[in-house]
Amino acid sequence: MADIAVAITPFVAGTISADVITAFGDIESVVAGNTAVIAAAGDSSDVVVSVYAASAATVTFAAGDNPPSMVSGIGAGSAQAIGAGDVALITIPGGQFVQSNGTVRLTVAANTCIIGAFRMAREQ
């Protein structure tokens, strides 16, 4: 098992891209048994994770251990099944999956996935 760092790419308001899921920003290919590690800096409230699977796959978010979070003890997220050729866009509940070092971890259980993390633009 290896940790694969997935950097957060900020979305820019008003930008349109047809290839966000597979070719935009800092996406990473994560093979089965490895863990994507997203450096959320402790704030996951506006992060969207994209998971693309060419073949059917399953990913699971690790339970958070961030001590200030009121919901960190809820536990790991239920396994997300992604069909072949499908994309799952997942918002991360604030605090539930954040680790004490500020990261969010998701493990790929079956087949390789392309994983990206995006921070939503805030209105100004």
VMD Tcl script that builds the backbone (N, CA, C; Angstrom):
set m [mol new atoms 372]
animate dup $m
set s [atomselect $m all]
$s set {name element resname resid chain x y z} {
  {N N MET 1 A 0.841 -1.187 0.000}
  {CA C MET 1 A 0.000 0.000 0.000}
  {C C MET 1 A 0.880 1.242 0.000}
  {N N ALA 2 A 0.519 2.178 -0.835}
  {CA C ALA 2 A 1.265 3.426 -0.920}
  {C C ALA 2 A 0.300 4.598 -0.808}
  {N N ASP 3 A 0.817 5.695 -0.282}
  {CA C ASP 3 A 0.050 6.941 -0.242}
  {C C ASP 3 A 0.359 7.736 -1.498}
  {N N ILE 4 A -0.693 8.204 -2.168}
  {CA C ILE 4 A -0.553 9.021 -3.377}
  {C C ILE 4 A -1.094 10.407 -3.050}
  {N N ALA 5 A -0.244 11.412 -3.103}
  {CA C ALA 5 A -0.667 12.785 -2.796}
  {C C ALA 5 A -1.529 13.330 -3.932}
  {N N VAL 6 A -2.689 13.872 -3.565}
  {CA C VAL 6 A -3.587 14.512 -4.527}
  {C C VAL 6 A -3.727 15.970 -4.090}
  {N N ALA 7 A -3.160 16.874 -4.876}
  {CA C ALA 7 A -3.223 18.297 -4.544}
  {C C ALA 7 A -4.600 18.854 -4.866}
  {N N ILE 8 A -4.999 19.855 -4.118}
  {CA C ILE 8 A -6.281 20.507 -4.366}
  {C C ILE 8 A -6.100 21.572 -5.438}
  {N N THR 9 A -6.946 21.514 -6.450}
  {CA C THR 9 A -6.949 22.503 -7.516}
  {C C THR 9 A -8.107 23.462 -7.278}
  {N N PRO 10 A -7.840 24.757 -7.220}
  {CA C PRO 10 A -8.958 25.694 -7.035}
  {C C PRO 10 A -9.752 25.873 -8.324}
  {N N PHE 11 A -11.078 25.806 -8.195}
  {CA C PHE 11 A -11.931 26.160 -9.327}
  {C C PHE 11 A -11.952 27.677 -9.422}
  {N N VAL 12 A -11.949 28.197 -10.633}
  {CA C VAL 12 A -12.033 29.633 -10.850}
  {C C VAL 12 A -13.447 29.930 -11.330}
  {N N ALA 13 A -14.116 30.822 -10.647}
  {CA C ALA 13 A -15.498 31.160 -11.001}
  {C C ALA 13 A -15.589 31.569 -12.472}
  {N N GLY 14 A -16.588 31.035 -13.174}
  {CA C GLY 14 A -16.823 31.389 -14.565}
  {C C GLY 14 A -16.014 30.604 -15.571}
  {N N THR 15 A -15.171 29.659 -15.116}
  {CA C THR 15 A -14.369 28.861 -16.030}
  {C C THR 15 A -15.116 27.585 -16.378}
  {N N ILE 16 A -15.122 27.242 -17.652}
  {CA C ILE 16 A -15.793 26.034 -18.115}
  {C C ILE 16 A -14.743 25.116 -18.727}
  {N N SER 17 A -14.793 23.836 -18.357}
  {CA C SER 17 A -13.874 22.868 -18.935}
  {C C SER 17 A -14.575 21.526 -19.053}
  {N N ALA 18 A -14.535 20.948 -20.220}
  {CA C ALA 18 A -15.171 19.652 -20.449}
  {C C ALA 18 A -14.329 18.507 -19.912}
  {N N ASP 19 A -13.066 18.765 -19.590}
  {CA C ASP 19 A -12.189 17.682 -19.168}
  {C C ASP 19 A -11.745 17.814 -17.707}
  {N N VAL 20 A -12.558 18.417 -16.876}
  {CA C VAL 20 A -12.206 18.607 -15.468}
  {C C VAL 20 A -11.897 17.277 -14.795}
  {N N ILE 21 A -12.685 16.268 -15.055}
  {CA C ILE 21 A -12.584 15.014 -14.320}
  {C C ILE 21 A -11.327 14.217 -14.641}
  {N N THR 22 A -10.850 14.243 -15.875}
  {CA C THR 22 A -9.732 13.378 -16.242}
  {C C THR 22 A -8.451 14.101 -16.657}
  {N N ALA 23 A -8.481 15.404 -16.824}
  {CA C ALA 23 A -7.265 16.053 -17.326}
  {C C ALA 23 A -7.020 17.445 -16.753}
  {N N PHE 24 A -7.778 17.863 -15.778}
  {CA C PHE 24 A -7.662 19.227 -15.275}
  {C C PHE 24 A -6.975 19.219 -13.919}
  {N N GLY 25 A -6.060 20.109 -13.712}
  {CA C GLY 25 A -5.441 20.267 -12.390}
  {C C GLY 25 A -4.533 19.114 -12.015}
  {N N ASP 26 A -4.493 18.838 -10.738}
  {CA C ASP 26 A -3.571 17.852 -10.196}
  {C C ASP 26 A -4.268 16.534 -9.901}
  {N N ILE 27 A -4.769 15.883 -10.930}
  {CA C ILE 27 A -5.413 14.588 -10.750}
  {C C ILE 27 A -4.331 13.512 -10.673}
  {N N GLU 28 A -4.660 12.412 -10.021}
  {CA C GLU 28 A -3.701 11.330 -9.843}
  {C C GLU 28 A -4.372 9.991 -10.106}
  {N N SER 29 A -3.620 9.067 -10.663}
  {CA C SER 29 A -4.088 7.703 -10.859}
  {C C SER 29 A -3.714 6.917 -9.602}
  {N N VAL 30 A -4.708 6.276 -8.993}
  {CA C VAL 30 A -4.484 5.540 -7.750}
  {C C VAL 30 A -4.937 4.100 -7.967}
  {N N VAL 31 A -4.008 3.164 -7.848}
  {CA C VAL 31 A -4.324 1.756 -8.090}
  {C C VAL 31 A -4.943 1.127 -6.854}
  {N N ALA 32 A -5.629 0.009 -7.057}
  {CA C ALA 32 A -6.287 -0.707 -5.961}
  {C C ALA 32 A -5.289 -1.014 -4.845}
  {N N GLY 33 A -5.724 -0.806 -3.622}
  {CA C GLY 33 A -4.888 -1.044 -2.453}
  {C C GLY 33 A -4.117 0.173 -1.996}
  {N N ASN 34 A -4.067 1.226 -2.819}
  {CA C ASN 34 A -3.370 2.448 -2.433}
  {C C ASN 34 A -4.355 3.476 -1.901}
  {N N THR 35 A -3.810 4.502 -1.261}
  {CA C THR 35 A -4.619 5.529 -0.619}
  {C C THR 35 A -4.300 6.898 -1.190}
  {N N ALA 36 A -5.335 7.616 -1.604}
  {CA C ALA 36 A -5.177 9.006 -2.039}
  {C C ALA 36 A -5.189 9.871 -0.785}
  {N N VAL 37 A -4.230 10.774 -0.685}
  {CA C VAL 37 A -4.123 11.662 0.466}
  {C C VAL 37 A -4.286 13.095 -0.027}
  {N N ILE 38 A -5.357 13.742 0.420}
  {CA C ILE 38 A -5.681 15.104 -0.016}
  {C C ILE 38 A -5.322 16.068 1.094}
  {N N ALA 39 A -4.456 17.020 0.794}
  {CA C ALA 39 A -4.019 18.005 1.785}
  {C C ALA 39 A -5.075 19.106 1.893}
  {N N ALA 40 A -6.096 18.857 2.690}
  {CA C ALA 40 A -7.210 19.798 2.819}
  {C C ALA 40 A -6.914 20.923 3.799}
  {N N ALA 41 A -5.769 20.898 4.426}
  {CA C ALA 41 A -5.372 21.917 5.407}
  {C C ALA 41 A -6.405 22.041 6.518}
  {N N GLY 42 A -7.063 20.936 6.830}
  {CA C GLY 42 A -8.032 20.914 7.919}
  {C C GLY 42 A -9.399 21.455 7.565}
  {N N ASP 43 A -9.555 22.039 6.377}
  {CA C ASP 43 A -10.842 22.610 5.988}
  {C C ASP 43 A -11.338 21.906 4.737}
  {N N SER 44 A -12.304 21.029 4.916}
  {CA C SER 44 A -12.818 20.273 3.773}
  {C C SER 44 A -14.204 20.729 3.356}
  {N N SER 45 A -14.704 21.787 3.972}
  {CA C SER 45 A -16.089 22.190 3.749}
  {C C SER 45 A -16.397 22.607 2.316}
  {N N ASP 46 A -15.406 23.037 1.553}
  {CA C ASP 46 A -15.661 23.453 0.180}
  {C C ASP 46 A -14.842 22.643 -0.826}
  {N N VAL 47 A -14.484 21.407 -0.442}
  {CA C VAL 47 A -13.706 20.535 -1.315}
  {C C VAL 47 A -14.630 19.502 -1.958}
  {N N VAL 48 A -14.461 19.319 -3.264}
  {CA C VAL 48 A -15.176 18.284 -4.007}
  {C C VAL 48 A -14.128 17.320 -4.538}
  {N N VAL 49 A -14.344 16.023 -4.307}
  {CA C VAL 49 A -13.432 14.990 -4.787}
  {C C VAL 49 A -14.077 14.315 -5.993}
  {N N SER 50 A -13.322 14.187 -7.081}
  {CA C SER 50 A -13.812 13.464 -8.248}
  {C C SER 50 A -13.101 12.116 -8.311}
  {N N VAL 51 A -13.886 11.071 -8.553}
  {CA C VAL 51 A -13.326 9.729 -8.692}
  {C C VAL 51 A -13.857 9.148 -9.998}
  {N N TYR 52 A -12.953 8.922 -10.945}
  {CA C TYR 52 A -13.313 8.323 -12.226}
  {C C TYR 52 A -12.786 6.893 -12.253}
  {N N ALA 53 A -13.621 5.964 -12.694}
  {CA C ALA 53 A -13.220 4.564 -12.774}
  {C C ALA 53 A -13.482 4.036 -14.177}
  {N N ALA 54 A -12.427 3.627 -14.886}
  {CA C ALA 54 A -12.605 3.018 -16.200}
  {C C ALA 54 A -13.254 1.643 -16.054}
  {N N SER 55 A -12.911 0.932 -14.987}
  {CA C SER 55 A -13.532 -0.345 -14.629}
  {C C SER 55 A -14.176 -0.157 -13.264}
  {N N ALA 56 A -15.223 -0.905 -12.979}
  {CA C ALA 56 A -15.936 -0.750 -11.708}
  {C C ALA 56 A -14.959 -0.738 -10.539}
  {N N ALA 57 A -15.161 0.194 -9.621}
  {CA C ALA 57 A -14.235 0.364 -8.500}
  {C C ALA 57 A -14.992 0.745 -7.234}
  {N N THR 58 A -14.269 0.677 -6.124}
  {CA C THR 58 A -14.831 1.057 -4.830}
  {C C THR 58 A -13.797 1.881 -4.085}
  {N N VAL 59 A -14.240 2.977 -3.458}
  {CA C VAL 59 A -13.363 3.791 -2.618}
  {C C VAL 59 A -14.043 4.018 -1.270}
  {N N THR 60 A -13.207 4.165 -0.224}
  {CA C THR 60 A -13.710 4.398 1.125}
  {C C THR 60 A -12.901 5.509 1.782}
  {N N PHE 61 A -13.587 6.486 2.374}
  {CA C PHE 61 A -12.925 7.554 3.116}
  {C C PHE 61 A -12.601 7.061 4.517}
  {N N ALA 62 A -11.379 7.311 4.982}
  {CA C ALA 62 A -10.972 6.918 6.329}
  {C C ALA 62 A -11.636 7.834 7.351}
  {N N ALA 63 A -11.931 7.277 8.515}
  {CA C ALA 63 A -12.501 8.068 9.608}
  {C C ALA 63 A -11.510 9.144 10.026}
  {N N GLY 64 A -12.028 10.310 10.336}
  {CA C GLY 64 A -11.176 11.406 10.786}
  {C C GLY 64 A -10.763 11.229 12.236}
  {N N ASP 65 A -9.656 11.871 12.581}
  {CA C ASP 65 A -9.222 11.874 13.976}
  {C C ASP 65 A -8.866 13.287 14.431}
  {N N ASN 66 A -9.374 14.282 13.688}
  {CA C ASN 66 A -9.073 15.674 13.996}
  {C C ASN 66 A -9.761 16.041 15.309}
  {N N PRO 67 A -8.998 16.243 16.381}
  {CA C PRO 67 A -9.602 16.410 17.703}
  {C C PRO 67 A -10.629 17.533 17.849}
  {N N PRO 68 A -10.496 18.672 17.170}
  {CA C PRO 68 A -11.516 19.696 17.390}
  {C C PRO 68 A -12.867 19.388 16.753}
  {N N SER 69 A -12.925 18.401 15.865}
  {CA C SER 69 A -14.156 18.144 15.139}
  {C C SER 69 A -15.187 17.437 16.007}
  {N N MET 70 A -16.408 17.941 15.987}
  {CA C MET 70 A -17.496 17.325 16.734}
  {C C MET 70 A -17.974 16.034 16.073}
  {N N VAL 71 A -17.665 15.817 14.796}
  {CA C VAL 71 A -18.170 14.642 14.085}
  {C C VAL 71 A -17.068 13.663 13.681}
  {N N SER 72 A -15.845 13.859 14.158}
  {CA C SER 72 A -14.755 12.984 13.738}
  {C C SER 72 A -14.960 11.549 14.191}
  {N N GLY 73 A -15.711 11.326 15.243}
  {CA C GLY 73 A -15.916 9.986 15.754}
  {C C GLY 73 A -16.996 9.191 15.046}
  {N N ILE 74 A -17.626 9.742 14.024}
  {CA C ILE 74 A -18.686 9.030 13.302}
  {C C ILE 74 A -18.142 7.777 12.627}
  {N N GLY 75 A -16.900 7.818 12.209}
  {CA C GLY 75 A -16.292 6.642 11.587}
  {C C GLY 75 A -16.027 6.844 10.113}
  {N N ALA 76 A -15.551 5.770 9.491}
  {CA C ALA 76 A -15.217 5.810 8.071}
  {C C ALA 76 A -16.482 5.969 7.243}
  {N N GLY 77 A -16.315 6.518 6.057}
  {CA C GLY 77 A -17.440 6.642 5.142}
  {C C GLY 77 A -17.789 5.282 4.569}
  {N N SER 78 A -19.033 5.083 4.223}
  {CA C SER 78 A -19.400 3.818 3.592}
  {C C SER 78 A -18.741 3.748 2.224}
  {N N ALA 79 A -18.444 2.547 1.781}
  {CA C ALA 79 A -17.770 2.351 0.509}
  {C C ALA 79 A -18.603 2.954 -0.618}
  {N N GLN 80 A -17.953 3.699 -1.494}
  {CA C GLN 80 A -18.598 4.296 -2.655}
  {C C GLN 80 A -18.304 3.419 -3.863}
  {N N ALA 81 A -19.325 2.831 -4.448}
  {CA C ALA 81 A -19.150 2.009 -5.644}
  {C C ALA 81 A -19.271 2.901 -6.869}
  {N N ILE 82 A -18.293 2.800 -7.755}
  {CA C ILE 82 A -18.293 3.590 -8.983}
  {C C ILE 82 A -18.326 2.618 -10.153}
  {N N GLY 83 A -19.313 2.761 -11.003}
  {CA C GLY 83 A -19.459 1.867 -12.154}
  {C C GLY 83 A -18.412 2.128 -13.215}
  {N N ALA 84 A -18.203 1.163 -14.079}
  {CA C ALA 84 A -17.239 1.293 -15.168}
  {C C ALA 84 A -17.573 2.493 -16.037}
  {N N GLY 85 A -16.602 3.386 -16.224}
  {CA C GLY 85 A -16.788 4.568 -17.050}
  {C C GLY 85 A -17.539 5.684 -16.364}
  {N N ASP 86 A -17.834 5.526 -15.083}
  {CA C ASP 86 A -18.582 6.548 -14.340}
  {C C ASP 86 A -17.660 7.445 -13.531}
  {N N VAL 87 A -18.213 8.581 -13.131}
  {CA C VAL 87 A -17.520 9.533 -12.270}
  {C C VAL 87 A -18.390 9.782 -11.052}
  {N N ALA 88 A -17.773 9.778 -9.881}
  {CA C ALA 88 A -18.468 10.170 -8.658}
  {C C ALA 88 A -17.885 11.507 -8.224}
  {N N LEU 89 A -18.749 12.471 -7.954}
  {CA C LEU 89 A -18.333 13.747 -7.386}
  {C C LEU 89 A -18.811 13.745 -5.947}
  {N N ILE 90 A -17.878 13.855 -5.018}
  {CA C ILE 90 A -18.182 13.661 -3.610}
  {C C ILE 90 A -17.786 14.905 -2.824}
  {N N THR 91 A -18.733 15.468 -2.091}
  {CA C THR 91 A -18.402 16.547 -1.164}
  {C C THR 91 A -18.010 15.912 0.158}
  {N N ILE 92 A -17.070 16.531 0.824}
  {CA C ILE 92 A -16.545 15.974 2.061}
  {C C ILE 92 A -17.195 16.682 3.241}
  {N N PRO 93 A -17.938 15.952 4.074}
  {CA C PRO 93 A -18.547 16.599 5.241}
  {C C PRO 93 A -17.466 17.237 6.113}
  {N N GLY 94 A -17.672 18.491 6.479}
  {CA C GLY 94 A -16.688 19.213 7.275}
  {C C GLY 94 A -16.313 18.472 8.544}
  {N N GLY 95 A -15.084 18.081 8.647}
  {CA C GLY 95 A -14.562 17.482 9.856}
  {C C GLY 95 A -14.685 15.984 9.979}
  {N N GLN 96 A -15.639 15.346 9.336}
  {CA C GLN 96 A -15.835 13.910 9.546}
  {C C GLN 96 A -14.639 13.082 9.105}
  {N N PHE 97 A -13.983 13.475 8.019}
  {CA C PHE 97 A -12.899 12.666 7.487}
  {C C PHE 97 A -11.533 13.350 7.588}
  {N N VAL 98 A -11.452 14.499 8.239}
  {CA C VAL 98 A -10.178 15.221 8.330}
  {C C VAL 98 A -9.308 14.593 9.418}
  {N N GLN 99 A -8.058 14.313 9.047}
  {CA C GLN 99 A -7.091 13.749 9.983}
  {C C GLN 99 A -6.443 14.874 10.801}
  {N N SER 100 A -5.777 14.513 11.875}
  {CA C SER 100 A -5.151 15.522 12.739}
  {C C SER 100 A -4.056 16.303 12.020}
  {N N ASN 101 A -3.520 15.762 10.912}
  {CA C ASN 101 A -2.511 16.498 10.143}
  {C C ASN 101 A -3.133 17.331 9.018}
  {N N GLY 102 A -4.484 17.410 8.971}
  {CA C GLY 102 A -5.173 18.239 7.979}
  {C C GLY 102 A -5.485 17.544 6.674}
  {N N THR 103 A -5.158 16.263 6.541}
  {CA C THR 103 A -5.415 15.547 5.289}
  {C C THR 103 A -6.730 14.771 5.343}
  {N N VAL 104 A -7.198 14.402 4.168}
  {CA C VAL 104 A -8.339 13.510 4.003}
  {C C VAL 104 A -7.805 12.314 3.221}
  {N N ARG 105 A -8.131 11.093 3.679}
  {CA C ARG 105 A -7.594 9.875 3.072}
  {C C ARG 105 A -8.712 9.004 2.503}
  {N N LEU 106 A -8.559 8.560 1.239}
  {CA C LEU 106 A -9.507 7.609 0.694}
  {C C LEU 106 A -8.759 6.472 0.023}
  {N N THR 107 A -9.191 5.263 0.341}
  {CA C THR 107 A -8.528 4.061 -0.145}
  {C C THR 107 A -9.316 3.462 -1.297}
  {N N VAL 108 A -8.585 3.101 -2.349}
  {CA C VAL 108 A -9.187 2.461 -3.512}
  {C C VAL 108 A -9.137 0.959 -3.275}
  {N N ALA 109 A -10.308 0.307 -3.290}
  {CA C ALA 109 A -10.371 -1.117 -2.976}
  {C C ALA 109 A -10.337 -2.004 -4.209}
  {N N ALA 110 A -10.824 -1.534 -5.316}
  {CA C ALA 110 A -10.864 -2.370 -6.518}
  {C C ALA 110 A -10.642 -1.513 -7.749}
  {N N ASN 111 A -9.718 -1.918 -8.582}
  {CA C ASN 111 A -9.403 -1.262 -9.855}
  {C C ASN 111 A -8.863 0.160 -9.689}
  {N N THR 112 A -8.107 0.588 -10.658}
  {CA C THR 112 A -7.487 1.913 -10.641}
  {C C THR 112 A -8.529 3.014 -10.820}
  {N N CYS 113 A -8.363 4.090 -10.069}
  {CA C CYS 113 A -9.238 5.258 -10.182}
  {C C CYS 113 A -8.399 6.491 -10.474}
  {N N ILE 114 A -8.996 7.438 -11.165}
  {CA C ILE 114 A -8.376 8.747 -11.362}
  {C C ILE 114 A -9.059 9.684 -10.368}
  {N N ILE 115 A -8.265 10.250 -9.463}
  {CA C ILE 115 A -8.821 11.033 -8.364}
  {C C ILE 115 A -8.305 12.466 -8.427}
  {N N GLY 116 A -9.227 13.397 -8.289}
  {CA C GLY 116 A -8.894 14.815 -8.230}
  {C C GLY 116 A -9.591 15.445 -7.045}
  {N N ALA 117 A -9.067 16.552 -6.580}
  {CA C ALA 117 A -9.691 17.292 -5.486}
  {C C ALA 117 A -9.744 18.760 -5.895}
  {N N PHE 118 A -10.891 19.362 -5.692}
  {CA C PHE 118 A -11.115 20.722 -6.162}
  {C C PHE 118 A -11.736 21.563 -5.053}
  {N N ARG 119 A -11.250 22.782 -4.881}
  {CA C ARG 119 A -11.812 23.704 -3.905}
  {C C ARG 119 A -12.742 24.646 -4.660}
  {N N MET 120 A -13.980 24.712 -4.204}
  {CA C MET 120 A -14.982 25.562 -4.860}
  {C C MET 120 A -14.619 27.027 -4.697}
  {N N ALA 121 A -14.873 27.805 -5.731}
  {CA C ALA 121 A -14.613 29.236 -5.681}
  {C C ALA 121 A -15.637 29.894 -4.768}
  {N N ARG 122 A -15.194 30.831 -3.990}
  {CA C ARG 122 A -16.102 31.575 -3.119}
  {C C ARG 122 A -16.488 32.855 -3.814}
  {N N GLU 123 A -17.771 33.204 -3.699}
  {CA C GLU 123 A -18.255 34.451 -4.303}
  {C C GLU 123 A -17.591 35.626 -3.615}
  {N N GLN 124 A -17.264 36.637 -4.382}
  {CA C GLN 124 A -16.606 37.812 -3.808}
  {C C GLN 124 A -17.507 39.002 -3.869}
}
mol reanalyze $m
mol bondsrecalc $m
mol representation Tube
mol addrep $m
